[in-house]
Amino acid sequence: MTTHNGLAGDKMFRHKALLFHRKVLMNRASPLLAACLAISMAVTGRPALAAEAPFEPALMRLAEVLGSLHFLRNLCGEKGDQWRVEMEKLLESENPDPDRRARFIASFNRGYRSFSGTYTQCTPSATKAIARYMKEGETLSRDIASRYGN
């Protein structure tokens, strides 16, 4: 496993039987990415917030969801570091102190590792998990932006 900026690395896996599911799920990525961007824009320019901020648990969960998606989507044929890049954008927009940054990275890595120990190939169960995590990520992003954004 390789690492980049402390975030868990990924191995490229391909599973031809689920290409259709991959294309369907890839099309759902845009709303989540837009929501992540909205969060980044909502908090850009503000100083780093205290760890006990009311949205902190939701941000940490979002980091975990991004880690899970990074592993699962690559497992099921997505190529690239899209979800790691989204995590890096979140870190950049939050500009956390070193302890809080470590918590974000630990959450991302926990999400990544929670599935890397379970799945070695893309399965119908993995594609269902992707769909659930995409929906959860969209919901978290939308809720954080609407409750705590400018």
DAVENBEL-V226628 format. One line per field, one symbol per residue. burial: I if it has 9 or more other ideal C-beta (glycine too) atoms within 8 Angstrom, else O. A space follows every 50 residues. Layout:
# DAVENBEL-V226628
burial->???
This chain:
# DAVENBEL-V226628
burial->OOOOOOIIOIOOIOIOOIIOIIOOIOOIIOOIIOIIIIIIIIIOOOOOIO OOOOIIOIIIIIIIIIIIIIIIIIIIIIOOOIIIOIIIIIIOIIOIOOOI IOIIIOIIIIIIIIIIOOIOOIOOOIIOIIIOIIOIIIOIIIIIIOOOIO
